[in-house]
Structures are given as structure tokens and as C-alpha cells.
Amino acid sequence: MADLNSILSVTPRPYLPPARAHPFVKWAGGKRALIPEIAARLPDALGTYWEPFTGGGAVFFALDGLTTAARLSDINSELIITYAVVRNHPERLIDALRVHEGQHKRSGYYVSVRKQRDAQDAVEVAARFIYLNKTCFNGLYRVNKSGQFNVPKGRYKNPKICDADNIQNASEVLRKARLRYGGFDEIDPNGGDFVYCDPPYDGASVAYAPHGFDDDDQQALRDAAARWARQGVNVMLSNADTPLIRSLYRRAPFTLHEVQAPRSISCDGNGRGKVGELIITTYG
């Protein structure tokens, strides 16, 4: 029989209430697989939840039962429009996605939608964004230097373009959130709030924005996190386990936590495995 004291000494994983919704878009580097590691390192109190690199919002949705107010932002304007439409007009969005779903197998349809520019109706923008996300190669979001989405069509037989139930559920969860288009340096959390940052990782090759996210941006994020911490904000960040990130966060108030995260580490499906990442916190 195993030693009783050794069994009792194991710290249990924190309980997360069941999430009502999950991300309605795929996102490179999404955090669904890392949620248990993130949950194990949450501060004692969350206050208002801030996520300035919202992306797919996996952490926001996972923490639904623990938060009552949220501030979500991103520099991707179409993504933020899509979040607003999911929150405010889920029925109209579902109808528009069903149109895309019905036309998807028509020859040339994907390319014709990808070429569309300057839609004036927010629902059309959101439906196009979700449609391309669900049907492009590997669910990548990548833009060229002109800011135009340029990912080729994926090889999916029957992609689920319209997940009506999840859109309705996500709409309910998003009612607690204020949405904003802008960068991490524009948020203003208060003492006792919780900020989670999931920036483009050091060394990432995918162009999330025309200018990318370089070493200077990584340092600016470090400086912002230190400033928030001085103001009494609880900050958590995720990033690649690289020499640059270790050097940026090697001093107080930061603590580095090494974790292993499932990742696709090549374009070949056989190249999947676990890679080292860092969760960085400013609290005990």
C-alpha cells in the first residue's frame, strides 16, 4: 500500500467550473491544452479579468465560472469586430455562416471570399472572418505586409463552419466583457485585477500583424507587466522558453514556471509533440 502521508501531501488541481463555451475560432498557439497549468497558478483573487492578446480567448472562456467582469482587447480589428458580433448579434451571424457553409464546396468560393475587402456590415465581417478561419490551412491567421489575409484553403472534407450552439453560448459569456481594439500598452487595470498576456511567442514565424512582434515589443511588454505589478495588479504571461524571454523576466517581480505544452512543431501532422514553455507570474 502506498504511503498515506505521501498521498495526502499531493496538492490537488484547482477546481474549474465547467465552461459554458469554448473558442469559436481556431488560433495558433491557443491555450486550451495549457489551461490546467494556468489554473494551477491563478492568483487568490481575480478582480476584473484583462486579456490584451485575446486571440481565440481560450483562457477567458475557461475561467468563465471564476470571473464576473472582463476586458478583452486585441490589435486585430476584424477579430474584435467578430467578438462584438458574437456577443451582440449571434442569430444574424449564425444565418450568415450558414450561407457560407452552403456555398463552401462551390469551386473558387474560398478564394472569392478571401479576396473580399471593406465590407461595411459588421456581421458580414465576422462571418467572413470565422468562415476563413474554419476553412483555411491549419486555422492560421496570417497577413502580408499590406495587412491582407493570405492563407490558402485547407484540405478539410467537412469543416464545421457554423457551430450555432457554441456561438449562442459564447454570446452569453461575452456579456460580461467590454471589448476594445488596441494594443497591450493601452490597457489600464486597477490594483487587485488580473491580467493574462499571451503575446506572439519569441521566435514565432506567423505574421499576426504586418509589423510582427519583435524583441523590442517583447521588452515593452515586460516593462508594462512590471508597471502593472507595481500598481498592485496580478499579472500572468505565457511565452516560449528561450534565452531572450528568460533574460527579460529573470528579476523580481517575475517568477518563471517551466511547463510542457502540446504543440504542432512542424507543418507535418507527425511532427506533433510537447515543447517547453514558460508561465510567468508577478505574485506568490
N, C-alpha and C positions, 0 to 999 in steps of 0.2 A: 504494500500500500504506500502511495506517495506520502511524503512528509506533509502533515497537515499545516504546519506553520508556513511552509513554502507556498502552499496553495493559497492560503489566506493573504499572503503578502503581495500577491499579484494585483496590480491596480486594474480595475475593470475599465473597459472602454466607456466613455461618456454616452449617455443615452440621448439620441436624437429623435424627436418625434417624427413620425412618418411624414415625408414631404408630400404636399398636395399636387405638386407639378414638378416637371423636370425641364431642362433646357429645350426650347423649341427650335434652336439652330445648333448645328454641329460647329465646334470651334477647335482649331488647332491648339493643343496644349490645354484643353479643358480639364477641369479639376475633379470630375466625378470620381475617378479612381483614387484620388488623394483625400477625399472627404474624411475618412476615419482618422488620418494623420492630422488633418486640420482641426477636426472636432476635439481631438485629444489635447490640443494646445490652445484652446479658446481662453480668453480672459474670464474672470469670475462674473463680470457684468458686461453686457454688450452695448448698452445705451442705444443710440442711433447707429445703424449699420451703414457704412460707406464703402462703396466699391468703385474706384475711379478707372479701372480697366475692366469694364463689365463683361465684355465678350459674350460667351454663352450663358453666363450667370449661374453656373453650377453650384457655387457656394451659397449665393443668395437664396436659391430655391431650397437647398439642403437645410439651411438654417431657418426656414420659414417659421417653424414652431417656436423658435427662441427669440425672434425679433418682432417688434411692433411698428418700427419706423425704419425706412431705408432711404438712402440717397445713391442713385446709380448714375454713372456717367461714363462717357467714352468719347474718343476723338473721331470715331466712325459715325458720321451723321446719319447714314442710312440705317445703321444698327439701332441708334437711339430712336429714330422715327419708327422703326419696327416694334421696339418695346412699347412705345406710346400707343401704336395702333392695336397691339395685342391687349393692352390694358383698357383702351377706350372703345374700340370697335371690333371686338372679336367676331361677331356674326358676319359683318361685312368682309372681314379678312378671310374667314372660312369660305365664303362664297367665291371670292376671287381666287383662292388657292385651288378650289375645285375646278375652276376653269382651266388653270394651268395643268392640273392633273389630267384633265380630259384631253388636252392638246399635246401633252409631253411626247408621245410616241410619233407625232407627225414629223416627217423629215424636215430638218432645218429649224425646228421650233426653238430648241435651246439657244442656238446661235442668234436667232432673231430677237429673243428676249434679252440676251446678254448685250446686244447692240443698242437696246433702248436707252435713251438719255432724257433727263429733265422731265420726268413725269411730275405733274402738278398735284395729283391727288395722293395724299399720304397712304391710303390703303393700297393703291397701285404700287407705290414704292416698297411697302412692306411685303406685299405678295410676291413681287419680283425678287426681293432680297431672299425670302425664305425659299422660293422655288429654285433659284440658282444655288443656294446653299445645300439644298437636299439632293440636287442632281449633278453638281459639278464634281470634278475629280477629288476624291478623298475629303470632301467637305471643306476644302481650303478657302480662306478668304485672302486673296492676293490682288494687288493693284499694280499697274505700271506707273511710270513717272508722271503721267497725266492724271493719275488718280482713278483710272478706269479698270474695272474688274476684268481680269483676263484669264481666268482658269478654264481649261477645256472641260467638255462634258465627261462625266463619269460613266463607267460601264455597269450601271445598275439595271437589273431586269424590271423590277417593280418598286421603285423608290416610294417611300411614304411621304408624299408631298403635303398632304393635308391631314394632320393629326388633330381633328376637331376637339376631341375630349381634352387633350393636353393644352390646347390653346385656351379653351374656356377655363380650365383650372389655373393656368398661368395668369390669365386676366384677373382672377380673384386675388391671387397672391400679390400681383403688382399694384393693387390698390393702395398698399401701404408705402409705395415707393414714389419719391419725386425723381424725375428724370432730367438729365442735363447733358447737353452736348458741350464737351470741353475736356481739357487735359487734367492730369493729376495735380498740377500746380495751381489749379483754380478752386479746389475744394477748401472748405473752412470748417472742419469738425470741431466740436467742443470737448472739453475735458469729460472723461467718462464714456465717450463714444468709442466705437470700434471700427478701425479702417483696415480693410483687407486689400492688398495690392497684388495683382497677378500680371505684371508687365510682360511685354515681349522678352523672352529669355535671352540672356547673354549668349551670343553665338547663333541665335536663330536665323534661318535664312529666308523665312517667309516675309514678304513685304506687306505688313499690316497697314502701312501708310506710305505715301510717296517718299517721305524723308527718312523712313526707317526709325530705328530706336538704337542709337549708338552709345558709346562709352560715356559721353557727356550727359546723355539722357539718364543713363543708369546712375551716375553720380548725383544728378539733380534730384532723382527720386530718393536716393539715400539721404540727401540734405533735407528734403521735405519730410521724410519719415522721422528724422531726428528732431525737426522743429515741432511736428505734431506731438511727439513723445514729451517734449519739454512743456507742452501745454496740457499734459495730463491725458492725452489720447492714447488708447491701446492700439498698437499697430502690429499687423502681421503681414509679411511679404513672402512670396514664393519666387524662386529663381533657380537657374541652373547652378550646379556645384562646380564653379570654375574659379581659377585664381583671381580674376577680377572681382567677382562677387564676394569671395572670402576677404579680399583686401578692403573692399568698401565697407563691409559690415563687421570688421574684426574687433571694433571697440564698442564700449558701452555707449548708448543704452541697448545695444543689439546683442541677442543671443542666437547662435546658429544651431539648428537642429537638422541632422542628416536623415534623409528619408530615401526610400526606394520607390520609384513611381513607374507603373507600367506605361510604356511609350512605344509608338511605332518609330523605330530608329532607322528605317530605310523606306524607300518607296515600295519595296517588295514586302508583301504580307508576311513572308517568312522571317523578315528582319525585326520582328517584334520582341521586346524583352523589357527588362527593368533597367532604369538608368538612375544615377544618383542625382538628387535634387536637394535644395535647402529650403526649409521653412525658417523664417527669421522673425523673431518677436522682440518687442521692447518692454515686456513685462515679465514678472516671475512665473 
